[in-house]
Structure formats: C-alpha cells, structure tokens
C-alpha cells in the first residue's frame, strides 16, 4: 500500500512538473520576438518602394513579405493582405503606409497579427472611411485629381514631388509619378467594420513634413489608437528616404518594446 501510494505521488509530481515546464515553454514562446513582417503599401505606389527597409529587416534576421495590394477596394486589399498573413509560419508584425493603414486596420484582426505599425498612415475607426477622415480637415490635400470615367483617382504631376514624393530627387519623383497606381473612389468610401487597433499593440511613425496626410489628423488618429509614436524627419514617403529609422520602429514592434 505504501509503495503504491509513493508511486502515485511520484507520478503526480512528474505530471505536475511536466505541466509547469510545458506552460513555461509556451509562455516563453509567446514572449519571443516576432520574426515575420508583412508590409502593405499605400495608394499611388507599389511595394517596391519598400526595398531598402526590406533589405535592412532581412539582414537583421526577419522574414519579410510585401503585399502587392490592388488598391481597388478595401475588401480586395484586405483579402490580399490576409493571403500574405496566412502564409506566415507564426505571428507577424503588420505594417501599413498611407492607405495601407486603412487596410491593416481591417486585416489586422487576423490571429496571425501580433502588432500593427502605421507609417504616415490613415487609422480609421469602426464605421469610418478614409474619405471621412480626409473630410475632417478644413484644407483638402493638394494634387488629387477628379476621378476618371472608371472611378480611379490619380495624383497630378504639378504638385507630386511637393506632396507625395517630398524628399525624393526630381528624377525619382518623376519615375514615381509615371509608375503611380490609382486608388478607386470605392476604396476612399469603404468603411472599416472592426478596427484591429482596439485589440492589438500599435506603433506609428509620424514624418516631420507630411504634405499628403494632414499632420494634425495624424496626431488625432495616432492618439485615438493609443499608438507609440516615433517622429522621423522626412515627408510622406520617408520609408524610402529614412529606411533605417523606419525599420528600427518595425523591429521595436517585433520585439514588443
């Protein structure tokens, strides 16, 4: 009887120890730095502008996926982002620039998303569209042309470098203008259902001279989302002109700093 009781105690202690060790391992795994980064570009550009940031992150050991979202509607851009998230082998930091901020606000509800990083980006609330945010500002953004017959919106050349490509060389700005991808009117008016920033850690990058998104609006949106804000010198496409600084913010998000 005594031997059996001793054996039961030993077995019980072994099971308890295994459970404790297993639990500790799971906790350690949850607290481990995220190694996957998914980046969503904004309107009027594609993901290639993020090459310098990509190279820094890859060199530092991160797996980086750049979404080539169609900028055709919120639903289609969210679907493209979710396809990329589904391919990740673990949790990911989800990064969005400009219109991409609206996209990650919806797509960020995925279980794969550990945190969100907004880079000179829109941060809508539930039931809110990108256009609704733009309309909260008295001064309309410069250079946005009237929609064409297909409902596509482009940026005009006269103010392109001053606003969107601020900080780029004229040669680079001209190339970016010639290769711009339009945003549809539907994208501007599509509304967020559930904003991921209400349930995920939020980081944000604010440029020193953003001429595309009103800087006061950026302050309002970032504050509302309780974002950890980093101020970086540059314009709307500062991820191209200050890639090291932007990559550092993304890495902070991956490390949970």
One Martini backbone bead per residue (centre of mass of N, CA, C, O) as a GRO file, in nm:
protein
  257
    1UNK     BB    1   0.059   0.061  -0.022
    2UNK     BB    2   0.298   0.254   0.013
    3UNK     BB    3   0.419   0.211  -0.267
    4UNK     BB    4   0.173   0.305  -0.429
    5UNK     BB    5   0.156   0.590  -0.307
    6UNK     BB    6   0.440   0.678  -0.390
    7UNK     BB    7   0.393   0.640  -0.694
    8UNK     BB    8   0.162   0.841  -0.723
    9UNK     BB    9   0.320   1.087  -0.630
   10UNK     BB   10   0.538   1.070  -0.848
   11UNK     BB   11   0.349   1.093  -1.091
   12UNK     BB   12   0.220   1.360  -1.009
   13UNK     BB   13   0.482   1.525  -1.005
   14UNK     BB   14   0.555   1.475  -1.301
   15UNK     BB   15   0.305   1.601  -1.428
   16UNK     BB   16   0.338   1.880  -1.296
   17UNK     BB   17   0.619   1.943  -1.411
   18UNK     BB   18   0.542   1.923  -1.707
   19UNK     BB   19   0.328   2.146  -1.701
   20UNK     BB   20   0.515   2.373  -1.609
   21UNK     BB   21   0.723   2.352  -1.835
   22UNK     BB   22   0.522   2.381  -2.067
   23UNK     BB   23   0.412   2.655  -1.985
   24UNK     BB   24   0.681   2.805  -1.991
   25UNK     BB   25   0.734   2.756  -2.291
   26UNK     BB   26   0.482   2.900  -2.399
   27UNK     BB   27   0.546   3.174  -2.278
   28UNK     BB   28   0.819   3.211  -2.416
   29UNK     BB   29   0.704   3.198  -2.702
   30UNK     BB   30   0.516   3.447  -2.678
   31UNK     BB   31   0.771   3.643  -2.593
   32UNK     BB   32   0.894   3.614  -2.845
   33UNK     BB   33   1.011   3.740  -3.111
   34UNK     BB   34   0.912   3.852  -3.401
   35UNK     BB   35   0.987   3.734  -3.754
   36UNK     BB   36   0.738   3.859  -3.902
   37UNK     BB   37   0.683   4.069  -4.198
   38UNK     BB   38   0.407   4.279  -4.308
   39UNK     BB   39   0.364   4.482  -4.605
   40UNK     BB   40   0.155   4.774  -4.682
   41UNK     BB   41   0.086   4.964  -4.925
   42UNK     BB   42  -0.013   5.238  -5.083
   43UNK     BB   43  -0.113   5.473  -5.270
   44UNK     BB   44   0.047   5.546  -5.581
   45UNK     BB   45   0.194   5.264  -5.518
   46UNK     BB   46   0.426   5.018  -5.448
   47UNK     BB   47   0.638   4.784  -5.284
   48UNK     BB   48   0.928   4.874  -5.398
   49UNK     BB   49   0.981   5.120  -5.196
   50UNK     BB   50   1.065   4.891  -4.959
   51UNK     BB   51   1.351   4.774  -5.013
   52UNK     BB   52   1.535   4.898  -4.792
   53UNK     BB   53   1.379   4.788  -4.551
   54UNK     BB   54   1.389   4.494  -4.629
   55UNK     BB   55   1.701   4.461  -4.621
   56UNK     BB   56   1.736   4.525  -4.322
   57UNK     BB   57   1.548   4.306  -4.203
   58UNK     BB   58   1.685   4.060  -4.330
   59UNK     BB   59   1.967   4.111  -4.208
   60UNK     BB   60   1.822   4.089  -3.906
   61UNK     BB   61   1.628   3.808  -3.948
   62UNK     BB   62   1.380   3.863  -4.121
   63UNK     BB   63   1.060   3.792  -4.249
   64UNK     BB   64   0.952   3.930  -4.564
   65UNK     BB   65   0.631   4.066  -4.673
   66UNK     BB   66   0.496   4.199  -4.979
   67UNK     BB   67   0.211   4.363  -5.065
   68UNK     BB   68   0.018   4.362  -5.378
   69UNK     BB   69  -0.212   4.566  -5.372
   70UNK     BB   70  -0.478   4.689  -5.582
   71UNK     BB   71  -0.644   4.947  -5.490
   72UNK     BB   72  -0.980   4.884  -5.531
   73UNK     BB   73  -1.049   4.784  -5.232
   74UNK     BB   74  -1.081   4.695  -4.919
   75UNK     BB   75  -1.151   4.394  -4.954
   76UNK     BB   76  -0.919   4.326  -5.159
   77UNK     BB   77  -0.682   4.422  -4.981
   78UNK     BB   78  -0.743   4.241  -4.741
   79UNK     BB   79  -0.722   3.973  -4.891
   80UNK     BB   80  -0.424   4.005  -4.975
   81UNK     BB   81  -0.321   4.024  -4.681
   82UNK     BB   82  -0.432   3.751  -4.577
   83UNK     BB   83  -0.270   3.574  -4.764
   84UNK     BB   84   0.001   3.657  -4.642
   85UNK     BB   85  -0.059   3.577  -4.348
   86UNK     BB   86  -0.121   3.269  -4.405
   87UNK     BB   87   0.195   3.216  -4.487
   88UNK     BB   88   0.278   3.228  -4.210
   89UNK     BB   89   0.474   3.059  -3.937
   90UNK     BB   90   0.357   3.304  -3.762
   91UNK     BB   91   0.376   3.575  -3.621
   92UNK     BB   92   0.301   3.930  -3.708
   93UNK     BB   93   0.396   4.228  -3.842
   94UNK     BB   94   0.181   4.499  -3.938
   95UNK     BB   95   0.227   4.714  -4.220
   96UNK     BB   96   0.126   5.065  -4.294
   97UNK     BB   97   0.079   5.290  -4.572
   98UNK     BB   98  -0.146   5.506  -4.559
   99UNK     BB   99  -0.381   5.330  -4.699
  100UNK     BB  100  -0.260   5.080  -4.551
  101UNK     BB  101  -0.385   5.156  -4.277
  102UNK     BB  102  -0.671   5.075  -4.346
  103UNK     BB  103  -0.610   4.780  -4.412
  104UNK     BB  104  -0.482   4.695  -4.128
  105UNK     BB  105  -0.733   4.762  -3.958
  106UNK     BB  106  -0.880   4.506  -4.076
  107UNK     BB  107  -0.658   4.273  -4.116
  108UNK     BB  108  -0.550   4.280  -3.805
  109UNK     BB  109  -0.761   4.054  -3.692
  110UNK     BB  110  -0.574   3.849  -3.726
  111UNK     BB  111  -0.412   3.595  -3.552
  112UNK     BB  112  -0.123   3.663  -3.684
  113UNK     BB  113  -0.136   3.940  -3.538
  114UNK     BB  114   0.062   4.119  -3.303
  115UNK     BB  115   0.108   4.399  -3.464
  116UNK     BB  116   0.106   4.756  -3.541
  117UNK     BB  117   0.221   4.968  -3.825
  118UNK     BB  118   0.218   5.318  -3.877
  119UNK     BB  119   0.302   5.495  -4.189
  120UNK     BB  120   0.179   5.760  -4.270
  121UNK     BB  121  -0.133   5.692  -4.167
  122UNK     BB  122  -0.435   5.559  -4.164
  123UNK     BB  123  -0.688   5.546  -3.871
  124UNK     BB  124  -0.964   5.401  -3.852
  125UNK     BB  125  -1.276   5.353  -3.749
  126UNK     BB  126  -1.563   5.233  -3.692
  127UNK     BB  127  -1.751   5.331  -3.972
  128UNK     BB  128  -1.494   5.440  -4.123
  129UNK     BB  129  -1.342   5.634  -4.366
  130UNK     BB  130  -1.105   5.789  -4.543
  131UNK     BB  131  -1.277   6.028  -4.636
  132UNK     BB  132  -1.380   6.110  -4.357
  133UNK     BB  133  -1.102   6.196  -4.256
  134UNK     BB  134  -1.035   6.407  -4.470
  135UNK     BB  135  -1.306   6.581  -4.401
  136UNK     BB  136  -1.195   6.689  -4.112
  137UNK     BB  137  -1.035   6.876  -4.295
  138UNK     BB  138  -1.026   7.189  -4.426
  139UNK     BB  139  -0.782   7.106  -4.604
  140UNK     BB  140  -0.718   6.991  -4.896
  141UNK     BB  141  -0.545   6.794  -5.073
  142UNK     BB  142  -0.299   6.803  -5.293
  143UNK     BB  143  -0.330   6.682  -5.634
  144UNK     BB  144  -0.615   6.566  -5.653
  145UNK     BB  145  -0.791   6.418  -5.885
  146UNK     BB  146  -1.042   6.358  -6.061
  147UNK     BB  147  -1.220   6.116  -6.146
  148UNK     BB  148  -1.251   5.893  -6.369
  149UNK     BB  149  -1.460   5.692  -6.556
  150UNK     BB  150  -1.358   5.438  -6.356
  151UNK     BB  151  -1.291   5.561  -6.057
  152UNK     BB  152  -1.004   5.687  -6.068
  153UNK     BB  153  -0.729   5.807  -5.864
  154UNK     BB  154  -0.500   6.073  -5.904
  155UNK     BB  155  -0.194   6.238  -5.925
  156UNK     BB  156  -0.056   6.525  -5.991
  157UNK     BB  157   0.238   6.661  -6.120
  158UNK     BB  158   0.280   6.955  -6.004
  159UNK     BB  159   0.262   6.825  -5.679
  160UNK     BB  160   0.407   6.552  -5.631
  161UNK     BB  161   0.679   6.627  -5.492
  162UNK     BB  162   0.565   6.816  -5.267
  163UNK     BB  163   0.391   6.576  -5.147
  164UNK     BB  164   0.451   6.264  -5.199
  165UNK     BB  165   0.784   6.315  -5.291
  166UNK     BB  166   0.908   6.424  -5.048
  167UNK     BB  167   1.273   6.408  -5.072
  168UNK     BB  168   1.302   6.352  -5.357
  169UNK     BB  169   1.413   6.334  -5.644
  170UNK     BB  170   1.319   6.426  -5.951
  171UNK     BB  171   1.371   6.156  -6.088
  172UNK     BB  172   1.216   5.986  -5.882
  173UNK     BB  173   0.948   6.137  -5.892
  174UNK     BB  174   0.891   6.088  -6.192
  175UNK     BB  175   0.879   5.782  -6.168
  176UNK     BB  176   0.651   5.766  -5.957
  177UNK     BB  177   0.443   5.905  -6.132
  178UNK     BB  178   0.454   5.706  -6.384
  179UNK     BB  179   0.395   5.447  -6.161
  180UNK     BB  180   0.130   5.499  -6.059
  181UNK     BB  181  -0.139   5.391  -5.845
  182UNK     BB  182  -0.456   5.392  -5.818
  183UNK     BB  183  -0.743   5.501  -5.647
  184UNK     BB  184  -1.052   5.432  -5.559
  185UNK     BB  185  -1.347   5.550  -5.461
  186UNK     BB  186  -1.427   5.302  -5.300
  187UNK     BB  187  -1.188   5.305  -5.108
  188UNK     BB  188  -1.251   5.584  -4.979
  189UNK     BB  189  -1.562   5.475  -4.883
  190UNK     BB  190  -1.485   5.248  -4.728
  191UNK     BB  191  -1.559   5.067  -4.430
  192UNK     BB  192  -1.498   4.992  -4.119
  193UNK     BB  193  -1.565   4.753  -3.884
  194UNK     BB  194  -1.301   4.628  -3.721
  195UNK     BB  195  -1.059   4.767  -3.528
  196UNK     BB  196  -0.747   4.640  -3.449
  197UNK     BB  197  -0.638   4.870  -3.248
  198UNK     BB  198  -0.827   4.770  -3.002
  199UNK     BB  199  -0.641   4.471  -2.974
  200UNK     BB  200  -0.358   4.595  -3.060
  201UNK     BB  201  -0.055   4.685  -3.084
  202UNK     BB  202   0.070   5.030  -3.140
  203UNK     BB  203   0.250   5.180  -3.406
  204UNK     BB  204   0.415   5.498  -3.509
  205UNK     BB  205   0.482   5.716  -3.792
  206UNK     BB  206   0.602   6.059  -3.802
  207UNK     BB  207   0.647   6.304  -3.998
  208UNK     BB  208   0.779   6.631  -4.034
  209UNK     BB  209   0.660   6.653  -4.366
  210UNK     BB  210   0.343   6.606  -4.437
  211UNK     BB  211   0.165   6.657  -4.765
  212UNK     BB  212  -0.081   6.438  -4.761
  213UNK     BB  213  -0.124   6.411  -4.456
  214UNK     BB  214  -0.249   6.555  -4.206
  215UNK     BB  215  -0.079   6.613  -3.912
  216UNK     BB  216  -0.317   6.654  -3.720
  217UNK     BB  217  -0.459   6.390  -3.799
  218UNK     BB  218  -0.238   6.203  -3.711
  219UNK     BB  219  -0.249   6.274  -3.415
  220UNK     BB  220  -0.543   6.190  -3.368
  221UNK     BB  221  -0.522   5.894  -3.459
  222UNK     BB  222  -0.285   5.801  -3.276
  223UNK     BB  223  -0.420   5.871  -3.009
  224UNK     BB  224  -0.675   5.695  -3.041
  225UNK     BB  225  -0.480   5.426  -3.075
  226UNK     BB  226  -0.248   5.429  -2.870
  227UNK     BB  227   0.026   5.510  -2.988
  228UNK     BB  228   0.362   5.457  -3.055
  229UNK     BB  229   0.548   5.742  -3.130
  230UNK     BB  230   0.759   5.822  -3.412
  231UNK     BB  231   0.985   6.073  -3.503
  232UNK     BB  232   1.060   6.153  -3.850
  233UNK     BB  233   1.248   6.271  -4.088
  234UNK     BB  234   1.015   6.374  -4.338
  235UNK     BB  235   0.796   6.253  -4.560
  236UNK     BB  236   0.560   6.043  -4.685
  237UNK     BB  237   0.828   5.869  -4.806
  238UNK     BB  238   1.034   5.793  -4.556
  239UNK     BB  239   1.100   5.486  -4.615
  240UNK     BB  240   1.309   5.586  -4.842
  241UNK     BB  241   1.485   5.817  -4.684
  242UNK     BB  242   1.444   5.645  -4.380
  243UNK     BB  243   1.487   5.321  -4.343
  244UNK     BB  244   1.632   5.275  -4.072
  245UNK     BB  245   1.420   5.414  -3.886
  246UNK     BB  246   1.174   5.246  -3.974
  247UNK     BB  247   1.291   4.966  -3.912
  248UNK     BB  248   1.324   5.016  -3.605
  249UNK     BB  249   1.023   5.025  -3.540
  250UNK     BB  250   0.953   4.743  -3.639
  251UNK     BB  251   1.149   4.599  -3.442
  252UNK     BB  252   1.015   4.697  -3.185
  253UNK     BB  253   0.749   4.551  -3.240
  254UNK     BB  254   0.874   4.262  -3.253
  255UNK     BB  255   0.990   4.304  -2.942
  256UNK     BB  256   0.789   4.479  -2.761
  257UNK     BB  257   0.893   4.793  -2.692
   0.00000   0.00000   0.00000
